[in-house]
Amino acid sequence: MSSENLKAIIVDDEPKVSKVLENELLTNFPHIEISAVVHNVSEAVDCIRIYKPDIVFLDIIMPGENGFDLLKYFDTIDFELIFVTSHSEYALNAIKVSALAYLLKPVETEELRAALELVKERKEIKHAMESYRYLLENIKKNDLNDQYMAINYVNEITFVKISDIIFCEGWERYTKIHLTDKREMVSSYNIGKYKALLEPYSFVQTHRSYVINPRHVLRIDTGDQLVMTGDFVIPIAHRKRHEIVEIIVQMKK
């Protein structure tokens, strides 16, 4: 990350945890200027309005209002959030597919560096701030597949409903996302990234270059291939055939 000075606020109801993060930033990221350390959403809202930070490190689980409630106080989010949590809770999937930065406690230097790099990248991405609106929508959804995913390509983000994704196809260093409305979207993330993002949504990697939505399987051919919505024919790695057939059969019941 560049040496550009950035103002930050830390919001965490555990003083010991916020002190560890503060020390980590002071020691390893001196270009991050800590304007305030607060312990609840109400204090955070006041400090954001006063200091106008570039970054807010925001604990998710706090007594009273949680971290997501903070977003409701601002009509426009003109600062970046790095969510901090000690749990791999349901909301973490919503954060990941919204292309937002997060840290798991205890915070490690390299993970913090990666989160700050993502913040830096997002500054140059068109529609990046829409991620916060979609995040709030995502955490309200009872059905994970009704959530929206951010598709990153070069300097722009587009959002698509996860249930509308038929499959993802590795394409050189990029990924093609095939949708039910016949659109093909190209992402600058590789297929491995989409495998990790979509596994919690029951997507399956059938082959080195393909990650599919089993809900869109029309039939399983006698050979090592599937026919998907839109009549796409997707290969199955022979060694994975039995496992994949079992998953699809279970989902179709």
RAJO-V220278 format. One record per residue. RES is the residue in one letter. PSI is psi in radians with two decimals (* if undefined). Layout:
RES|PSI ; RES|PSI
This chain:
M|2.60 ; S|2.97 ; S|0.18 ; E|2.24 ; N|2.35 ; L|2.44 ; K|2.44 ; A|2.68 ; I|2.43 ; I|2.26 ; V|1.93 ; D|2.34 ; D|-0.13 ; E|1.85 ; P|-0.65 ; K|-0.69 ; V|-0.78 ; S|-0.56 ; K|-0.69 ; V|-0.80 ; L|-0.73 ; E|-0.80 ; N|-0.67 ; E|-0.76 ; L|-0.78 ; L|-0.65 ; T|-0.79 ; N|-0.21 ; F|1.16 ; P|-0.27 ; H|-0.11 ; I|1.97 ; E|2.09 ; I|1.93 ; S|-0.58 ; A|2.67 ; V|2.05 ; V|2.98 ; H|0.13 ; N|2.98 ; V|-0.73 ; S|-0.83 ; E|-0.68 ; A|-0.76 ; V|-0.80 ; D|-0.78 ; C|-0.63 ; I|-0.72 ; R|-0.56 ; I|-0.88 ; Y|-0.34 ; K|1.12 ; P|2.78 ; D|-0.59 ; I|2.43 ; V|2.09 ; F|1.98 ; L|2.02 ; D|2.47 ; I|-0.88 ; I|1.92 ; M|2.68 ; P|2.61 ; G|-2.15 ; E|2.41 ; N|3.09 ; G|-0.64 ; F|-0.48 ; D|-0.47 ; L|-0.63 ; L|-0.48 ; K|-0.21 ; Y|-0.10 ; F|2.16 ; D|-0.61 ; T|2.24 ; I|1.85 ; D|0.44 ; F|2.76 ; E|2.51 ; L|2.42 ; I|1.90 ; F|2.45 ; V|2.26 ; T|2.69 ; S|0.06 ; H|2.53 ; S|1.05 ; E|3.03 ; Y|-0.74 ; A|-0.40 ; L|-0.65 ; N|-0.73 ; A|-0.65 ; I|-0.79 ; K|-0.84 ; V|-0.25 ; S|0.06 ; A|0.71 ; L|2.78 ; A|2.54 ; Y|2.79 ; L|2.47 ; L|2.40 ; K|2.55 ; P|2.46 ; V|2.32 ; E|2.62 ; T|-0.83 ; E|-0.60 ; E|-0.65 ; L|-0.73 ; R|-0.76 ; A|-0.69 ; A|-0.70 ; L|-0.60 ; E|-0.70 ; L|-0.71 ; V|-0.75 ; K|-0.77 ; E|-0.70 ; R|-0.46 ; K|-0.45 ; E|0.09 ; I|2.24 ; K|2.40 ; H|0.20 ; A|-0.67 ; M|-0.28 ; E|-0.34 ; S|-0.63 ; Y|-0.63 ; R|-0.77 ; Y|-0.57 ; L|-0.81 ; L|-0.65 ; E|-0.74 ; N|-0.73 ; I|-0.19 ; K|-0.28 ; K|2.27 ; N|-0.60 ; D|2.06 ; L|-0.63 ; N|-0.13 ; D|-0.05 ; Q|2.86 ; Y|2.50 ; M|2.45 ; A|2.24 ; I|1.99 ; N|2.23 ; Y|2.03 ; V|-1.84 ; N|0.58 ; E|2.59 ; I|2.33 ; T|2.59 ; F|2.34 ; V|2.62 ; K|2.33 ; I|-0.64 ; S|-0.29 ; D|-0.07 ; I|2.13 ; I|-0.91 ; F|2.84 ; C|2.42 ; E|2.10 ; G|2.29 ; W|1.74 ; E|-2.16 ; R|0.06 ; Y|-3.08 ; T|2.32 ; K|2.25 ; I|2.10 ; H|2.21 ; L|2.81 ; T|-0.39 ; D|0.25 ; K|0.09 ; R|2.60 ; E|2.16 ; M|2.42 ; V|2.27 ; S|2.57 ; S|-0.05 ; Y|2.60 ; N|3.01 ; I|-0.53 ; G|-0.64 ; K|-0.76 ; Y|-0.57 ; K|-0.84 ; A|-0.73 ; L|-0.64 ; L|-0.18 ; E|-0.73 ; P|-0.24 ; Y|0.31 ; S|0.30 ; F|2.69 ; V|2.39 ; Q|1.98 ; T|-0.37 ; H|2.84 ; R|-0.62 ; S|0.13 ; Y|2.29 ; V|2.11 ; I|2.75 ; N|1.88 ; P|-0.38 ; R|-0.29 ; H|0.24 ; V|2.17 ; L|-0.73 ; R|2.81 ; I|2.04 ; D|2.85 ; T|-0.52 ; G|-3.02 ; D|1.19 ; Q|2.76 ; L|2.63 ; V|2.20 ; M|2.94 ; T|2.35 ; G|0.08 ; D|0.47 ; F|2.40 ; V|2.10 ; I|2.26 ; P|2.64 ; I|2.28 ; A|2.25 ; H|-0.71 ; R|-0.28 ; K|-0.01 ; R|-0.89 ; H|-0.81 ; E|-0.77 ; I|-0.71 ; V|-0.74 ; E|-0.77 ; I|-0.80 ; I|-0.74 ; V|-0.78 ; Q|-0.70 ; M|-0.48 ; K|-0.21 ; K|*
